[in-house]
Amino acid sequence: STLSPSSAASDVYKRQLQISRCIFPIMTTENLLLLAIRAALEAGAGIRRIYNDPGNDFDIEYKADHSPLTIADKTSDATIEKHLKSTPYPILTEEKKAMPFEERKKWKKLWVVDPLDGTKEFIKRNGEFTVNIALIENGLPTLGVIYVPIKKSLYFGEINSGGYRVDDITDLQENCSLQDLISLSRSLPQSGQQRPYTVSYTHLRAHETP
């Protein structure tokens, strides 16, 4: 038997959808947030191993703007990219050369990453640095994750369910759901009842530095 044009087109669409689902998990907000959390926790574990090695000099380099770059920055960046590249969204990270603005301005949805925010504090070994990941849509953050590797404190949130903090966390079990994690967390206060809670990524540090 032969397929009608509309039936054939429908079959092609179904096959494409199946292929897409094999490459990218279903892109619900919960799945994306859990993905970002797992990326931050694994990146934080790598940073912790480097930080706690007394013989490691961190392979310090200096970028064009004279800000430091260490092996921990690079390791964290690679770890996070490994996780986020399973989604269809581009990744804008501080540790890689950005694509030209003419290309980036077309991006409606993207990941924004600072794999080690507070490199100077990391070098000082004072523990005051974070791993930051946010998903941006039309210029606004829709979900975000902040992990403090040394304190093992995780902050996470998305625009509809609010923000949460959980302490002494190093990884997630494979079958852990977002609700499971929320049940172990405490809710963060909202800054006004008329505004939905969002995690702000820009220039966020564990504390302000000169």
N, C-alpha and C positions, 0 to 999 in steps of 0.2 A: 504494500500500500504506500501511497505518497502522502506527505504532510502538506497541509495548506501553508501559505506564507506566514500567516499569523501563528500557527501552531509551531512551525519551524523556528520562528523568532523566539517564541516562548521557551522552547527547548534549549536554544542557545543561551538565553538569559539564565535559565536554571543551572546549566552547566557552568557558566561563568560565576554564578553565585556560589556554587559548591566549591569551585577552585578558590574563590576569594576567601571562603570560610576556612579552607585548609591552610592558606597562607596567613590570614589574620583572624584571630579569635573574634567572636561577636563583639563589636565595639560599643558595649554599654558603658555608661559612666562608671558603674561599679567595677567592671573589668579593667577599665583604663586606670582607675585610681589604685586598684590592687597591683596592677602592673608597675605603676610608678613607685608604689610603696616597696615592692620587692626589689626594684632597681636601686632605690635609695639605701635599703638595708644591706644589700650585697656590696654596693659601693662603699658604704660606711665600714663594713667589715674589712675590706681591703685597705682602707685608709688607716684603720685601727692597727692592723698588722704592721704597716710601715711605721706608724707613729710610735709603737711600743718597742720597736727594735732599736736598742741603744747604740748599735753600731752603724745605723743608717744615716748618711749625711743628706738624704733626700734628693740628691742629684739636682741641686738648685740651678735654674737658668733664669734669665730675665727677658721679658717680652719687650716689644718696641716701646711700650709706654712705661718701661722700667719696673713694672710689677713682677713679682717673683712667680715662677712656675716650678713645680716639683714633680717627682715621680708619682706622688700620691694624686696630684691633679690629673695626670695622664691616665693612671690606672683607673681612677674613679670614672673619668670620662668614657673610657673604653667599656667599662662594665655597664654603665647606664645606656650607652648606645646599643649594646648587645640586646638589652631588653626592649628599648623603645622602637628599634627598627622593625620589630614584628608588627607594628601598626602602620597604616598608610600615611601618617603625618610626618612632615619634615621636622628635623631637629636643629634648633639653633642653640649652640653651646659656646660658652666663653672661651673654651680651649682650642677651638678650631677656627680657621679663617672663614668668615661669613661669606655667603654668596652675595653677589652684587644686589644692592637695594632694589634695582629694577625687577629682579627676579623675586626677592623676598616679599615685596609689597603685594604680590599676587596671592600670597599664602593667607587663606582665611582661617586655617586651623593649624597650629604647630605646637611642638614642645619647646619650651625654653628651659635651659639647664645651666646651673652653675655647679659643676661637680665637686668643687671644694671652695666654698665661700668663706674666706678668711685665711688665705694662704700664709699671710704674715704671722697670724696667731698659731697656725700649724707649725711653722718653723720655730717659733718661740716655745713650742710645746706647752701652751697654756690651756689647751682643750677647747678654746672658744672659736669653733668653726663648725660649719654645717654643710650638708648636701641638700641642694634645692632643685626641685623639679616642678614645673607648672605646665598645664595645658591651656593654651590661649586660643580663644575663638573670637574672631572679629575684634581683636584688640583688647579683650577682657579675659582675665583668668576664670576658668570654669572649674578647675580643680588644682590642688597643689599639695606638695609633700615637702616637709622640712625634717631632716634627720640630724641629730647631734651625736656623732659617732662615739665620743668619749663618755658622755653622760648616758648614751643609749636611750635617748628620749626622741620620740617620734610625734610630729605634729602633722595632721592630715585633714583635708576637708574638701568638700565640693559645694557648689553654689546652692544646691537644693536641700542638703541634709545637714549643713553646718560644719563646724570644725571640732577636732578632738585631739587629745593628747594621751599617749600611753608611754609609760616609762619602763626601763629595763627590758627592751625588746631588741633582739638581734636578727631574727628571721621570722618567716611565716610558714606554717605548714601548707603543703600543696592544696589541701582541701579547705583551707580557711576562707570563709566568706567575709565580706565587708561587715555584715551584721555581727559575726563572731568577734571581729576586731573591735568594733564599736562597743560591744558588751564588756570588753576589758579596758576601755578607755574612759576618760572623763571629758565631758563636753566643755568646750571653750566658750566664754561669754561673747555674746554678739555686741557690736558697737552701735546700738540703736535698734529699736524694734521695727523701724520702717525699712531697714536695709537687709538684704540677704547677706549671710556671712560668706566671705571669700578669703582664701589664703593669698596674701600679697607676696609676690616673688621679688619685685624690683628692689634692689639694694638691701635686702634683708640680711642681717647679720645676727650672730648669736649675741653680740653686744657691739656698740659703736666703738670704732677705733679711729685714731687721728688719721 
